[in-house]
Each structure stands twice: as C-alpha cells, then as structure tokens.
Amino acid sequence: MPNTIWIVSELFAPDDAATAHLMTQIAEGLAVESESSQYSIAVICAQPTYTSRGQKASRREIINGVQINRCWSTTFSKDRLMLRLVNVVTIMMTFFIKMLFRFRRGDRVLVVTNPPPLPFVATLAAKLRGAQTYLLIHDIYPDVLVPTGFTQPNSLLYRVIDFATRRLYRAVTQIITIGRDMKKLVLQKDPNLKSKVSVITNWADEQMSPVPKEDNKFQKQIGLNNELVIQYSGNMGRTHGLDVIAEAATILEQNGIGEVQWMMCGWGSGKKNFKQICKEKNLQSVTILDPVPREDLAALISAADISIISFIPEMSGISVPSRMYNILAAGCPIIGITEPDSELAQTISDDDLGWVSPPDKPEQLADLVIQIYERRTELAGYRERCRIAATTKYTKESSIRAYYNLLSKV
C-alpha cells in the first residue's frame, strides 16, 4: 500500500479564502505530480468555516485525485472570543483523533500555521504514528502579534509562544516559508535551522491575465477617464496601514492634483475606519467598492494603472501578500508600502516591477504618485515586465514541483 502525503489545513475547498484556495491548489497539484509515484495525496480539513460558512460538505470524498477527510467542530460566532476559542478546541480535538487513525509510518504531513495550535497537534500526531512533518509557514508566531499591539516582545505571553515555536521548528522535518524575509526571521530564531528551511513562493491564479480597458466592465462602472488609477484590493486588516493611503490622497487633493483616482476594494476590520476617515476628510478622489468574486478579479485589477499593497511598520518577515502574484499576472505594476528588506519590496526591485515607499510616510507616497503621474508613459514597460515575471518566475507549476520534490525526497 503506498504511503500518503497529507495536507493538514483547517481551510480547504469549497471555502474560497486565500489559504483554502492555495492549499487546495497544492493538494491537487501534488496529486498530478504523484500519479506515477509511490505516494497518494490526502487532506484533513474542517467543514467550511469561512467564505462558505454554513455549507455542509461531504465528510469524505475524492476530488481531482485528492482524498478529502473533513472533521467536525463547533461553529459558534467568531465575533466573541470565548466562543471562538471553543471552536478552536473542538477542531483541534477532532483533527488529532483523525490524524491518529489516518497517519501511518512513512507518511509525509504538510501542515499550515493557521490556526496557531494546528502545527503542534499535527506534529505530535505524526510523531506518535511515525510520520514526518513539513511545516508551511504563512504567519510567524508570536511575531505577528507585535505590530498590531496584541503583545510585546518582553511580555510573558510572547516569551511562552516564542519558546514553543522554537521547539516546533526543531521538531519538524522541514520548514517551508513563502518569502525570503520570512526565512530570515525563522533563522534569527535559530541559525541551526539553515539546512531545513526552504523558500517556495506562492503564484497567480491560472485565469489571471490583463483585461483590455475597452472590454473592462469596471472601467465603465466607475466612470474612469484619463485619471491615474491606483487600486487597493484585498484584505483591509489591522496590519495593512490604510491610513497612509487616506493621508496621501488628502495631500494630493489639498494641492489641487485631481488627476489621481484611488480605487479601494476589499474587506476586513480596517475598512470601516478607512471609510470614516474618507468621510471626515471629504475625499473626492477615493472610490470604495465591495469585494468582487474571484472570477472578476482580473478585470478589477486591469481597470487600474497601478496597484498598491500597504503594511504597517515592522511587518517584514511576518507577512507575504499572496495577492501580489495575481496583480503581476494581470500586468499591473505595484507600489509597495513596506520595508526595503521585505519579500514584497525585493520582488518589486528584482525585476523593476514598481516602486517601494516606506510605511507611515504619506508625504513620500504623495510625492511618488506625482512622479509616476508625470512619467506615466513609462507604465507600458512596467506592465510588460510584470506579466513576464508572473508567467516565468512565479508559476504554479514550478512551485508545486518544488513542494513535491521536497515532500518526496528520501
């Protein structure tokens, strides 16, 4: 009987959140890669809890060559902390039981870092059953809790989580990060991990490509003309520093520069506050849209001249925005509001795919936008370079192959 490569993730299809989408693509890609090998591909995940919350999926089914095993858990509202903790406890219990029954000696287990207890539970179950654990880091704990003010590096909570995280890193077989800055942060925790840390980037959706403006429904819907359109699309969370965009828009309007239009589309805890700031400042150059379905994403991005991805300070190594690969595939250059050593900044700089502006510096962002507007004839070259990078360097095929080579290596 062949050994199994297990994908362990709370989120999986039919959920369409970013993590669910990526983990589904990894599982199905590995199934294609392993068709003629000694491994079968299987998943342990939860019932839909995010974008498809409330939908009941089969407990066990095979889709595109992947055997999917879904676990039960409570589904209380995530808005109340205690009820959310109950959800986490129940899903960890059912995951652990499922893994103890399913894992076998010689299996490979790829587990993602969210929710935070999951890799600890998966690693324990794998150890008890003689399987090997491969940790896919999307968020580094407890570091991700610091920029938002949830905790501080000298707090007891930080030290306890950091100690447990270092032990986890030493216990797993391999560590996979999705950015060079993330790998650097992992090695700062333990330089002895160098031989077991790899970087495998994310990629763009296969359907992502430029949509001509004359065929673009968003171009007509928003009534865009000859303005320089700068778009933000995606999660508007606490770490994304949207205030700097509102402040830059204010500076440009106060200086009578009306040829710039900001198109904001997304969701998250920071959206309400951003709307309030725009209302208080009476910003006329900002349009705020509701999120769009994944199938409309290419058209949305293509309606802009530039996309913007912003972070608050001290996020380098903590978060790598997967949305940048879709943006590049749509042929749209990027303004990255981020530290210069972040994966976002390095990706932009490596192939001249846009510009980098420091966090919390709205004056510099406003000056940069003016410079881009004055040299907007150069945007065609940026668009071409973005598309080339997405289709040659950051492809699904190369990343899935890297996952398979790592997971199947003796």
N, C-alpha and C positions, 0 to 999 in steps of 0.2 A: 504494500500500500504506500503511495507516495507521501512524502512529507508535505506540510502545508505552510505557506506564507500567510500569516494572519494580519489583517488590518484592524486595529482596535481604535475606534473613534466614536464618541457619543453621536456626532453629527454625520449623517450619510444620506444619500438619496432615499426618498423623494424630497427631503429638505434641500433648499437651494442656497443656504448661507455659504459664504466663501469657503469655510472649512469643509462643509459637506460636499461641495462641488469638487474641490481639489482631491479629497480623499476618495471620492467615487471615481474620478479620472485615474488616480493612481491604481486603485484596485482593478479597474477594467483594463488599464494599460498593462499591468503585470500579468493579467490573465492571457493577453495576446502574446506577451514575451515568453510566457512559460508553457505555451501549447505543446512544445516538443521536449519539455524537460521533466525533471523528477518532482516538480512542485505543483500542487493545486493552490488556488487562491480563495481565501475565505475572509469574511468580515464579521466582527462582533460590534454591534452598534445599538443605539436606542431607537425606540419608536420616534417618529417625527416630533421634534420639540421646538422648532424654530420657525422658519417660514411656512412650513406645512403643519404647524401645531394643531392637534385635534384630529388629524388624519390617521386612520388606523391602517398600518401596512402589515403584510404577512409576517408571521414570526420567523418563518424560514422559507427561503426561495432562492432560485438560481437565476441571475440576470447577467447576460453578456459574459458567461463563463465564470461568474463570481458567486460563491455560495454565501448568502447573507443570513446572519443569525441576529435577530433583534431581541433586545432584553426589555422586560417590563420595568417601569418605575412610576412613582407618583408624578403627577403633572400639575402641581399647585402653581399659583401665580408667581412669576419671578420678581414681581414688584415688592414682595415682602421678604426680607432677609431670612427669617426663620423658616418660612415655607420653602424658600429656595434651597436652604441647607437640607431640609428633609428630602427634596428631590435628589440632591447630590448623594446623600447617604443611601437612599434606596437604589439608585442606579449603580453605585459602586458595589453594593452587595450582590445585585443580580449579575453584574459583569463578572465579579470574582467567581461566583458559582459556575457561570457559563464557561469561563476560561479554565477552571479546574477540570471540568468534564471534557472540554474540547481539545486543549493543548496536549501534544504528545512529544516525547523525546525526539529531538532533531528538528522540530518546527522552528520557524522564524517568526517573530512577533514585531510588527511595526506599529508603535503606539504614538499618538499625538499628545501634546502637553495640555490640552483643554478637555474637560475641566481639570484643574491642578492635581487632584488626588489620583487621576486615572493612570498616569505612568507608574506610580508607586504600586498600585494594585496589580497592574498588568505585569510588572517586573517580578513581584512576589509570586504570582500565579505561574509565570514562566519558569522561575527558579525551582518551584516545587514540582513541576512537571518535566524538567529537563529541556526546556526550550530556550532559545536565545532572544534577547530583547534588543530592538533597534529603536532609539528614541528620536522622533521627529519634532524638533523644537520650533513652534510658532511663537511662543512667548517665553521669556526667561523670567522665572520667579526666583526671588521676590522683587527683582529689579524693576519689573513693570509696574509695581505698586508705588514706587517712589515718586516719579514725575507728577502723578495725579494727587499726591499728598495723602494717600491712604496710609502710608507708613514712612518711617525714616530709617536710614542705614544703621543708626545706632540704637534702634528700638529692639526690644526683646523679640517681638514678632518677626522682624526682619532676620535677626540672627538665627532664630529657630528654623525658619523656612530655608534660609541660605545653607545652614548645616545639612538639612535633609536633602536639599537639591544637589549639593556636592556629593553626598553619599550615593544618590541616584545615578549621577553621571559616572561614578566609578563602577557601579554595579552593572550597567548595561554593556552590551557587546560593542555597539557603535552608536555614535551621535550624528544626526543629520541636522544641519542648520540651513536656513533658506537665504542667508546673506553672509558676506564676508565680515561685516561688522558684528554680526551675531556670533560667528565663530570666534572672533577676537575676544568678545565678552566672556564666552564659555572658557576660553583658555586663561583668561585673567583669574577665574575662579580656581583653576587647577592646570598649570602648564604641563603636567604629566599626561594630560589627555590628548596631546597633539596627534598621536598616531591613530586615535579613534574618532576624530572629528572630521566630517566631510561637509562640503557645501553643495547642495543641489537646489538650483533656483526654481521658482515657480514659472509659469508660462501663460501665454494668452489663450483664450478660448479659440477653438478652431474656426468658428464663424466670424471672428473679428477681422474686419478689413475696412478700408476707407469707403465711406458712402458719399458720392458726389453731392455737392451742395444743392444742385438743381433738382435732385431726387430726394432731398432730405426733408422729412415732414417736420422736424424740429426747427429747421430754418424758417419754414413758413409759419409754424405755430407761434413762435416767439417774435416774429416780425423783425428778424435781423437784416441789416442792410450792409453798410460798409464799416461798421464798428470793428475794433479789435475785440474778439470774444474770448474771454478767459473763463474756463469752466472748472468747477469743483464737482466731482461726482463720487458718491460712495458714503462710507460711514462718517458721520459728523459727531464723533465721540469726544470725550474729555481730553484726549491726547492730541487732537488734531488742530488745535490753535487757530480756530476760525476768526478770532478777534483781530488777528493781524490782517486778514483779508478785508474786514469791515473798515479798519482804520486806514488801510491803503486806499480803498475806494473813497473814503471821506476826504483824504488828502487830494486825490485827483479831482474830485468834484469841487472842492474849495478853490482849486487852482484853475477852474474853468476848463478842464480837459474832459470833454464829453464824448470823445470818440472811443471810449472803452466801455464794454458791457461785461458784467460779471454774471455768469450763469451758474447757479448753485442748485445741485440736485442730490438728494440723499436722505438719510435717516440718522437717528441717534440722539443721545442725550443732549448734545450741544446745539441741535437745530433750533429748538425753541428760543434759547438765549440769543442765537445769531439773528433770528427774525426780530426779536425785541430791539437789539442794537440797531438794525437797519431801519426799524420804525422810528426809534428815538432820533436818529440822525437824518431821517427823511431821505434816505439814499435812493436816487432815481436810476442809478446805473446798475442796480442789483436785481436780478430776477431769481426767485426761489421756486423750484419745481418739486413735485412729488417724485419718489423713486419710480424708475421705469422697469419693465420686465427685462430679463436678460437678453431676449431676442431683439430688443430695441436699443441695446447699449451701444452698438457700433454706430448707429445713426446719431445717437445723442452726443457721443464723443466727437464724431465727424462734423457736427454743427459748430464746433469751436475752433478757433485758431490755435489756442494753447490750452493745455490742461494744467491744473495746479494741484499739488499734493503737499499738504502742510502738516507740520508736527510742532508740538511744544518743545522747549529745550530739554536736553538730556534723554532723548529717545533713541539715539544712535545705538545700535546693537540690540535694542529691545523690540523693535517692530520693523518689519519689512513689508511695505504695501504691495500686495499681490495685484492691485488694480493697475500698477504702472505697466505691466506687460500687455494688458488689454489696450491701454492708451497708446503704447508704442505700435501695436499691431494695427490700430486704426489710423496710423500715420500722423499722430498728434504730438508735437514737442511738449516738454514738461518744464514747468517752474517747480522746483523742489524747495520748499521752505524747511530746511533741515541742516544738521551739522555736516561739515565737509567730509567727515570720515564715514558717514552712513552709507548703507548699500544703495539707497536712493540717489545720493549725491555721486557716488562712484559710478553707478550705471549711467547717469546723465553725462558725466565727464568723460568716461571711457571712449564714447563714440560721438561726442558733441551732439547730444540729443535734446538739449535745452539749456536751462540756467539754474543756478543754485543761489538762494537768498537765505540769510540767517534767520532763525526763529526770533519772534518778538522784536522785529525791526521793520515796522510798517513803512517808515520813510524810505528805507532801502528798497523795499518791494515796489513802492510807488515809482521811485526813480528808475528801477529796472523795467517796469512796464512802459514808461515813457521811451526808454531807449529801444525797446523791442518795437514799439509802435513806429518810431522814426525809421527803423530798418526792417519793416515788415516785408519788404521784397525778398528778404533772405529766408523767409519762413518755408518756401518751397523746398529748399535744400535740407532744412531740418526735418520736414515731413518725410522726405525720401530716406534719410538716414534712419529715422525711427522705424519705418517699415522694414528696412533691410535688417536692422538689429533684431526685430521681433521674429522675422522669418528665418534667420540664420543662426542666431546665438541663443535665443530664449524660446526653444521649441519644446512642445510636449514630448515629441519622440526622443529627443536627446535626454531629457530629464527622466522619463520613465525607464529608459535603458540604463541610466546611471543608478536608479533605485534597484532595478533587477540585478545588475552586476554586483551591487553591494550586498543585497539580501541573499543572493545565491552563492556568494563566494564561500569556498571551503575554509 
